[in-house]
Amino acid sequence: MPEMPDMNGAIPADLPPQVYLTGIAKQSYFGDRAWSLGEANEYTLLAAMDGAGLIISLTDGGRHLLDRGHCLLLSPGAETELKVVSETELKVYLLKFLIPSGGQGLQLLAAGCRPFPCGPVHRLEIRLAELLGLQRKQSNASLRSPLPGAIGDSRESSAEDALLSLHRHVRFQELIYDVLSARNAAKAVKDPRLAIERTIAYLEKHYGEDIEIGGLAEREGISRWRFERHFKAMTGRSPLDYLTVLRMNKAKELLSRQERRVGEVAALVGYRDEYYFSRKFKQEFGMPPSRYAHGGCGADQRIFSIQYLGELLALGVLPVGSNNALLRTIPEAPRSIRGVEDLPQINLHQLSGLSPNLILFPSYLDQPTADQLSGIADAVKVDWESDVYTRLRAMGHLLKREEEAERWIERYEKKAIRTRDRLEHCVREGETAAAFIYHDDGLFVYAGHHFGHSLYQGIGFEPTAGVRSLMDRDPNTKWKRIEPVELPYYAGDRVFFAMARSERMAEAGRRMLQHPAWQGLPAVQEGKSYVVSDDWANYNPITLDKHLDYLARCLQVRRRA
């Protein structure tokens, strides 16, 4: 019979740190009130599955947003409140657990009060639901002893109860390992922008090669969903859209030299199918590449623009016509520009009568309408969601007016600096502001576009925590519908309200200004609220330029008053 191996010379393994679950519950929070999470005497884990809430530390006053797929770890003694800021209720799993004195490393890891992502969300939710189900099965006696195999547990519980307790304990160990690993990874990642910057540099160099979009994230060693989220946040486009635009712009450069055939250009920018390349080029620029190569965007273009009159005028381009809504918004537009009815929809008969050879239209138009426009002239879709600089540069590329686009942007930014200098004694450093509008039977808060562009990029106000959360989620967010009870989360040191022109919406706006939630804002009570026409909430170069002057006068007058 073989002898057992001699273990005397072996180095004993250190026991792993101990951590025990003491309870788990699924909780929903809702309504206009602050929910106290109490003073924790154990470690607490909150895992958000739906909705969004503002976590407020009563210890240091810190405020952090907790939304879907994010977890929050609270240490013993932490005093916190939770306020729901989403239209829907906030649904969370709430776990209590112990880390005995032997787990100092885990205690340090679990410290803090800042939410962190813990994806994939569906896997996290499955594990939490399983753990909750195991707790419901477990007897009250076993729940009183968090340590599986404890003496009291073994005497009072059956073997089946003991196995169930062990099962629950093991599942919790797996869960807490994933959560603490995600917390550690979130702390370790200092600047995800570096991975995106390296990817952009790679695409700029290798755009003519076969590129597997899914492989871009793999090259950087991060998950695809996380990579694409950061990529879009930085560039405003998905990786595939960014590569397509890059290839199309490179193709334009090659075609403008008139040195190569269309098929050669297609191959050089990464397209093996010439017909597919031509179709994509026309979708992007409104004309086939062969026509572009022969100067299709020259000065003889008769352009009709739906919604982009301000951009064309900033580029020095005089269109033959535009929709009436934009002409009303930009009264200084030359009278030679013909207006076309646009309510309830664009009048195609009037548009056709202007004999345009190029139509610019916003991306929100439905496909049947876009097809009808293409039947009248070459029609180019312009991204409605992108910021004004991106739109201006894209139209500058299309119309071969890149220099004019850059000159306008430079002029605007210099004017913004001069305006901030004028307001040095009116707007203090770090002062926050937010803008709202009552539109289509709802209250909306502006993010970084439209009115937000003037406040944050123009005047230099800081976004509030609520507005910043919208901008961080999607830099191209226009606005978000909110409930009046959410106003304190989004409002800042100063608040602006854009009053609609239509009598019905104006009356609703006036009622909103009398709402207790608005009247209770500190900015309103301190005389730092402003009501302006919704004309000033439009988003085009001409309006943004005028808005700087208007806001400067508005703020200076209020200071003198």
Secondary structure, DSSP 8 states (H G I E B T S, - for coil): -------TTS---------EEEEEEEEEE-SSSEEEEEE-SSEEEEEEEESEEEEEETTT--EEEEETTEEEEE-TT-EEEEEE-SSS-EEEEEEEEE--TT-HHHHHHH-----EE---HHHHHHHHHHHHHHHHHS-HHHHT--STT-HHHHHHS-HHHHHHHHHHHHHHHHHHHHHHHHHHHHHH---THHHHHHHHHHHHHHTTS---HHHHHHHHTS-HHHHHHHHHHHHSS-HHHHHHHHHHHHHHHHHHTT-S-HHHHHHHTT-S-HHHHHHHHHHHHSS-HHHHHTTTTSTT--EEESS-HHHHHHTT---SEEEHHHHHH-TTS-TTSEEE--SSS--HHHHHHT--SEEEEETTS-HHHHHHHHHHSEEEEE-SSS-HHHHHHHHHHHTT-HHHHHHHHHHHHHHHHHHHHHTTTTS-TT-EEEEEEEETTEEEEE-SSTHHIIIIIII--EE-HHHHHHHHH-TT--EEEE-GGGHHHH--SEEEEEE-SSHHHHHHHHHHHTSHHHHTSHHHHTT-EEEEEGGGG--SHHHHHHHHHHHHHHHHHHHH-
